[in-house]
């Protein structure tokens, strides 16, 4: 069977399966997710064994440290996947929820009901945990899903997809509710992006190159974000210890992810007191600093920033630093160079905090907290499908509700239109 024929058959099967999972009661969906959580924990060693095959291949191919970090399934990852599943179970099922009921002058009762989107295609790189997160969220929201992970994670994704299939079969639901494209050939993506008759939306997760490829080649609507150029602005009068801890965590805790800080903006009145101590902490952690002229005058070991540094997503221990005149300049810089992903202000001024929240146009805006909290799990969504900066349909982390749509339902008692 050709790759194209295989993809078309998968898409057809997913559409048929979507009609069945859409009608499944919450109790059945939750039981499946709980069973899957137990299965992941019980099969931890075999999962890690398959993952090691991918890690060995990644090392042979010379993949970056950031890519290998995303690819690795550790004991912590196993626990996180299982915990995420149980957290999703604890969330309210959005399917069938009624909202915004109004009574029209003619007596019609008009409401909106949440319904599954239908069939979702997920195209992602490296992170095998996405296989579990995506499958779980789609299933709970009543959708069928086709997963196409990166070739570098094929062994890991294959064993995880097998566990999902086993649990679905045991529950008496079609295994086609969750399908994995198990070929390395990238041509499979092109065929997947053409299945307009059977797939309702595509969600890419990965580097900017992958996401742009999907957005430019898909005939199906795409929910996406290209990159995470996230900023922390240290405001005049900010608490120094708080600013140190937030900025350090935002950059160093996990630099290879999209919600890591890439640019730090510092009010000119804070620069001399804040930057030397902050720079020492960064340098001790191996961070390289690329700074504006004023930054370099204070931090002698900083490298002079070039124009492209202000819009760079390093995904590494590299940080751009700029001293700004005031909050207005900080907000203008974010608007010009940012990616509408995550922005932070560290401030002691309530009014400036409120203004920052109103005026900064990003999917998540935080006051006195790390950029690393732009994450579905951290924001109470359970796991997340990804972070959308598209604005249409979803903006920010996509959880259960963002994987549903709404339809109008109308109750009448014989009304006709004149």
Buried (B, 14 or more C-beta within 10 A) or exposed (E): EEBBEBBBEBBBBBBBBBBBBBEBEBEEBBBBBBBBBEBBBEBBEEBBBBBBBBBEBBEEEEBEEBBBBBBBBEEEBBEBBBBBBBBBBEBEBBBEBEEEEEEEEEEEEBBBBBBBBBBBBBBBBBBBBBBBBBBBBBBBBBBBBBBBBBBBBBBBBBBBBBBBBBBBEEBEBBBBBBBBBBBEEEEBBBBBBBBEEBBBBBBBBBBBEBBBBBBEBBEBBBBBBBBBBBBBBBBBEBBBEBBBBBBBBBBBBBBBBBBBBBBBBBBEBBBEEBBEEBBEBBBEEEBBBBBBEBBBBBBEEBBEBEEEBBBBBBBBBBBBBBBBEBBEBBBEBBBEBBBBBBBBBBBEBEEBBEBBEEEBBBBBBBBBBBBBBBBBBBBEBBBBBBBBBBEEBBBBBBBBBBBBBBEEEEEEEEEEEE
